[in-house]
Amino acid sequence: MTTKKQKLHRIKIIKGHIEAIERMIEDDVYCIDIVHQSLAVQKALKMLDTVIMADHIQSCVVEQAKKGDFQKITDELITIYTYK
């Protein structure tokens, strides 16, 4: 599966979880069950981030390194960890 397909697949999973949460809230489902679904969304988002970052490192970072643009690589990676 290409990374684009992987990313779109992850987005579809996230959409499904979000829609499930919406239905659960509308149906007054037990709060803990809703939280479990929310945690599934968070996990799916983390998996999406992992796929995106792997693609970024394998393509963009490699190209930046070939050009000797190490400051850009460093700045980009640091912004991920300092994002508020």
C-alpha positions in Angstrom: 0.0 0.0 0.0 1.4 3.4 -0.9 1.8 6.0 1.7 -1.0 8.1 0.2 -3.3 5.1 0.4 -2.1 4.5 4.0 -2.9 8.1 5.0 -6.3 8.0 3.4 -7.0 4.7 5.0 -6.1 6.1 8.4 -8.4 9.1 7.8 -11.3 6.9 7.0 -10.7 5.0 10.3 -10.6 8.3 12.2 -13.8 9.5 10.5 -15.5 6.2 11.4 -14.5 6.6 15.1 -15.7 10.2 15.1 -19.0 9.3 13.6 -19.4 6.6 16.2 -18.7 9.0 19.0 -21.3 11.4 17.6 -23.9 8.6 17.5 -23.0 7.5 21.0 -23.5 11.0 22.4 -26.8 11.4 20.6 -27.9 8.0 22.0 -26.8 8.8 25.5 -24.4 5.9 25.6 -22.5 5.2 28.8 -19.7 7.8 29.3 -16.9 5.3 29.7 -17.9 3.6 26.4 -17.6 7.0 24.7 -14.2 7.6 26.2 -13.0 4.3 24.9 -14.1 5.4 21.4 -12.3 8.7 21.9 -9.2 6.9 22.9 -9.4 4.9 19.7 -9.5 8.2 17.7 -6.4 9.4 19.5 -4.6 6.1 18.7 -5.7 6.4 15.1 -4.4 10.0 14.9 -1.1 8.8 16.3 -0.8 6.1 13.7 -1.6 8.7 11.0 1.2 10.9 12.4 3.6 7.9 12.3 2.8 7.2 8.7 3.2 10.9 7.7 6.4 11.3 9.6 7.9 8.1 8.1 7.1 9.4 4.6 8.5 12.8 5.5 11.8 11.4 6.8 12.1 9.0 3.9 11.6 11.7 1.3 11.8 15.3 2.4 14.5 14.9 5.1 16.7 12.8 2.8 16.5 15.5 0.1 17.2 18.2 2.6 20.2 16.3 3.9 21.5 15.8 0.4 21.3 19.6 0.0 23.1 20.1 3.3 20.1 21.9 4.8 20.6 20.4 8.3 19.2 23.5 10.1 15.9 23.1 8.3 15.7 19.4 9.3 16.5 20.3 12.9 14.0 23.1 13.1 11.2 21.1 11.6 11.7 18.2 14.0 12.0 20.4 17.0 8.7 22.2 16.1 7.0 18.8 16.3 8.1 18.3 19.9 7.4 21.9 21.0 4.0 22.2 19.2 1.4 23.7 21.6 
